[in-house]
């Protein structure tokens, strides 16, 4: 039943996708993490009855034997296969105390209302229903140990999504293997939150309110940094604040070196080059010498340079987190989405090269945060394969 149950994470689905996934499938875990699908269209997902419905749907899956509680505490190995890319991660309870102590490092700001939502969701459902995606600095002995544990063993479950990604899960119940994995990870200096900042912050808040029992940990999947795959996260602006396309291009040329690019060449492959789609044409932008300071891990990022040199001074976008004119598109197929979104409408889009995992880790090590929507990790973990009851 794994393929019927597993679904994408709650925060990557729009309302139409939620309805499509749930249609005709009472077992889909989307009914747990996006329970508003069981109500009239447009229902506010933060209403108490929506959270309660999510709990009822979770309980129903357990009562029907679709979800099975393991008899003893276990670790798990989670493997994803996508277009020749393979990554193996360890599924475990991750320490909230080490999160507070700075050994589990964020790279994004969190928004209070989203932390409130996730904390309430965890509390009402009595479980971590979605894992936090984490990276750890490469350590060959640890990585090989994780892979060796499941070598030659059939997975506990295996399924694929509409995106063609194959997900597999192995249970590690043997006490000696559990101790070996725990010992290996004790030498890892830090974990880095890749995706799931609000889930981690929500778990930390619940632990502060009630530090006993299973609230001391949250559900995480830890992958070696070299196996993590980051795709570009792009910006789309509707409207040019009264400027014509020609005048806007002239202002861009005052701040960047601009060259024409054709078709998919608009998607940049290296840091320091920004793709721009304007009036049906692609361009490459390179900042003038001296714009990219070498030493600062945040200021030198393409997204930060774009914000400082163009979005704020030319388009008047002071806060990219709240300005309604700015939208974000990430992942595969983003070039096609950008072109179709702007077809017949005034506006401009900027395509950014993927951030390197090492850049993200340097920002986190410095106690800084990335610009909003800087990292799009793919493939995405599926929700519903592992649930951690409190």
LUMKOL-593163 format. One record per residue (C-alpha): residue in one letter; x, y, z. Coordinates in steps of 0.1 Angstrom, whole numbers, padded with zeros to 4 digits, always signed. Layout:
residues N
aXYZ...
END
This chain:
residues 390
x+0000+0000+0000x+0030+0023+0002x+0024+0038-0032x-0012+0046-0023x-0002+0062+0010x+0030+0081+0003x+0026+0117-0010x+0047+0148-0015x+0054+0171+0014x+0026+0194+0026x+0044+0226+0016x+0051+0219-0020x+0015+0212-0030x-0011+0238-0041x-0048+0233-0036x-0054+0218-0070x-0027+0193-0066x-0040+0183-0031x-0074+0176-0046x-0060+0156-0075x-0039+0134-0052x-0068+0127-0028x-0093+0120-0055x-0105+0084-0053x-0078+0075-0028x-0089+0073+0008x-0054+0060+0018x-0034+0090+0006x-0014+0106+0034x-0023+0140+0019x-0056+0136+0039x-0034+0137+0070x-0011+0166+0062x-0036+0186+0041x-0069+0176+0057x-0087+0207+0043x-0092+0185+0012x-0121+0168+0032x-0139+0202+0034x-0154+0226+0010x-0130+0243-0015x-0114+0274+0000x-0117+0261+0036x-0090+0277+0058x-0065+0250+0067x-0059+0266+0101x-0094+0260+0114x-0096+0236+0145x-0118+0212+0127x-0092+0208+0099x-0065+0198+0123x-0089+0174+0141x-0098+0158+0107x-0061+0152+0101x-0059+0134+0134x-0090+0114+0126x-0075+0104+0092x-0042+0094+0108x-0061+0073+0134x-0081+0056+0106x-0050+0045+0087x-0037+0030+0119x-0069+0013+0129x-0072-0002+0094x-0037-0017+0096x-0024+0005+0068x+0001+0021+0091x+0018-0004+0115x+0036+0006+0147x+0069-0011+0151x+0072-0032+0183x+0105-0017+0194x+0124+0015+0186x+0142+0013+0152x+0163+0032+0129x+0156+0032+0091x+0175+0037+0059x+0157+0058+0032x+0169+0055-0004x+0159+0077-0033x+0166+0069-0070x+0160+0097-0095x+0174+0099-0131x+0206+0080-0122x+0210+0099-0090x+0211+0078-0058x+0211+0090-0022x+0209+0070+0011x+0198+0086+0043x+0194+0076+0080x+0159+0081+0094x+0161+0089+0131x+0149+0109+0160x+0171+0141+0160x+0179+0158+0192x+0161+0191+0200x+0187+0199+0226x+0214+0197+0199x+0192+0220+0178x+0192+0245+0206x+0229+0241+0211x+0237+0249+0175x+0249+0215+0163x+0218+0212+0141x+0221+0243+0119x+0195+0263+0100x+0201+0285+0071x+0167+0302+0068x+0146+0325+0088x+0113+0310+0100x+0079+0328+0100x+0060+0328+0133x+0027+0319+0118x+0041+0289+0100x+0058+0277+0131x+0025+0281+0149x+0008+0260+0123x+0034+0231+0124x+0035+0231+0162x-0003+0229+0164x-0004+0202+0137x+0022+0181+0156x+0003+0186+0189x-0032+0178+0176x-0020+0147+0156x+0003+0136+0183x+0031+0128+0158x+0058+0141+0136x+0041+0134+0102x+0068+0149+0080x+0106+0145+0083x+0131+0173+0083x+0157+0169+0055x+0192+0171+0069x+0227+0170+0054x+0259+0160+0072x+0295+0167+0062x+0309+0138+0041x+0324+0110+0062x+0331+0080+0040x+0330+0055+0069x+0295+0067+0080x+0282+0068+0044x+0295+0033+0037x+0280+0020+0070x+0246+0034+0061x+0247+0017+0027x+0261-0016+0041x+0233-0020+0066x+0207-0025+0039x+0229-0042+0013x+0215-0076+0003x+0182-0070+0022x+0148-0065+0008x+0133-0031+0016x+0105-0028+0041x+0085-0009+0014x+0092+0006-0020x+0071+0030-0042x+0075+0056-0069x+0058+0089-0074x+0044+0106-0105x+0078+0123-0109x+0095+0089-0114x+0115+0090-0082x+0118+0055-0066x+0116+0056-0028x+0127+0026-0006x+0128+0021+0031x+0147-0004+0052x+0140-0011+0089x+0171-0014+0112x+0159-0033+0143x+0190-0052+0153x+0204-0036+0184x+0240-0041+0175x+0235-0023+0141x+0216+0005+0158x+0244+0011+0183x+0269+0010+0154x+0250+0037+0135x+0245+0058+0166x+0282+0056+0174x+0292+0066+0139x+0270+0096+0139x+0283+0107+0173x+0315+0118+0155x+0296+0140+0130x+0303+0176+0141x+0270+0190+0129x+0238+0184+0109x+0225+0211+0085x+0188+0216+0079x+0182+0215+0042x+0144+0215+0041x+0119+0216+0070x+0130+0247+0091x+0095+0253+0103x+0090+0216+0113x+0123+0217+0133x+0114+0251+0150x+0079+0238+0158x+0094+0207+0175x+0118+0228+0194x+0089+0250+0207x+0069+0219+0218x+0100+0206+0236x+0103+0238+0256x+0067+0236+0267x+0070+0199+0276x+0105+0185+0275x+0097+0150+0286x+0094+0118+0264x+0095+0118+0227x+0093+0156+0224x+0131+0156+0230x+0135+0145+0194x+0120+0153+0160x+0118+0131+0129x+0148+0136+0105x+0164+0120+0075x+0202+0126+0073x+0220+0124+0040x+0257+0130+0032x+0263+0164+0017x+0278+0151-0015x+0246+0131-0023x+0223+0161-0019x+0211+0176-0051x+0201+0213-0053x+0183+0228-0083x+0179+0265-0092x+0152+0286-0074x+0141+0315-0097x+0124+0349-0093x+0094+0361-0113x+0082+0397-0111x+0048+0407-0125x+0050+0443-0138x+0080+0466-0143x+0068+0495-0120x+0057+0516-0151x+0089+0510-0171x+0088+0498-0206x+0109+0467-0215x+0135+0489-0233x+0139+0513-0205x+0141+0485-0180x+0168+0468-0200x+0188+0500-0202x+0187+0503-0164x+0199+0467-0161x+0228+0474-0184x+0239+0502-0161x+0244+0477-0133x+0253+0444-0151x+0272+0432-0182x+0243+0419-0204x+0246+0394-0232x+0219+0377-0253x+0211+0340-0246x+0189+0316-0265x+0163+0292-0252x+0174+0269-0224x+0208+0287-0224x+0190+0312-0203x+0193+0289-0174x+0227+0297-0159x+0251+0269-0149x+0275+0288-0128x+0275+0312-0099x+0280+0348-0109x+0257+0345-0140x+0220+0354-0137x+0195+0345-0165x+0169+0372-0173x+0137+0366-0194x+0123+0399-0207x+0099+0406-0235x+0102+0370-0249x+0140+0370-0249x+0167+0355-0226x+0198+0373-0214x+0227+0366-0192x+0237+0391-0165x+0271+0394-0150x+0278+0418-0122x+0303+0446-0128x+0338+0438-0113x+0338+0444-0076x+0301+0437-0071x+0307+0401-0059x+0327+0404-0026x+0347+0372-0022x+0348+0369+0016x+0312+0372+0027x+0292+0339+0025x+0258+0357+0021x+0265+0389+0002x+0283+0370-0026x+0253+0348-0034x+0236+0354-0067x+0202+0359-0050x+0216+0385-0027x+0234+0404-0055x+0202+0404-0076x+0182+0417-0046x+0207+0445-0038x+0215+0455-0074x+0182+0452-0092x+0151+0441-0073x+0153+0467-0046x+0168+0498-0064x+0151+0493-0099x+0119+0474-0091x+0113+0487-0056x+0111+0453-0040x+0123+0460-0005x+0113+0428+0012x+0113+0397-0010x+0094+0377+0017x+0063+0399+0016x+0062+0418-0017x+0032+0403-0036x+0047+0412-0070x+0075+0387-0065x+0070+0349-0071x+0093+0320-0069x+0097+0290-0092x+0121+0261-0085x+0129+0226-0096x+0127+0208-0130x+0108+0224-0158x+0112+0258-0144x+0123+0275-0177x+0090+0263-0193x+0070+0276-0163x+0088+0310-0164x+0081+0315-0201x+0044+0304-0199x+0038+0325-0168x+0050+0356-0185x+0035+0350-0219x+0013+0380-0229x+0020+0397-0195x+0044+0425-0186x+0071+0414-0162x+0105+0399-0159x+0120+0367-0146x+0155+0359-0132x+0169+0324-0134x+0196+0316-0108x+0222+0288-0109x+0219+0262-0081x+0236+0271-0049x+0263+0246-0039x+0257+0226-0007x+0291+0239+0005x+0278+0275+0002x+0248+0266+0023x+0269+0250+0050x+0293+0280+0051x+0263+0303+0057x+0250+0281+0084x+0284+0278+0101x+0287+0316+0102x+0253+0318+0120x+0238+0336+0090x+0208+0330+0068x+0204+0326+0031x+0182+0350+0010x+0146+0336+0009x+0140+0308-0015x+0176+0301-0023x+0177+0263-0022x+0154+0238-0040x+0163+0203-0029x+0153+0175-0052x+0142+0147-0050x+0117+0154-0022x+0111+0130+0006x+0076+0114+0006x+0053+0119+0035x+0036+0089+0051x+0063+0063+0048x+0076+0070+0083x+0056+0087+0111x+0070+0093+0146x+0043+0093+0173x+0048+0114+0203
END
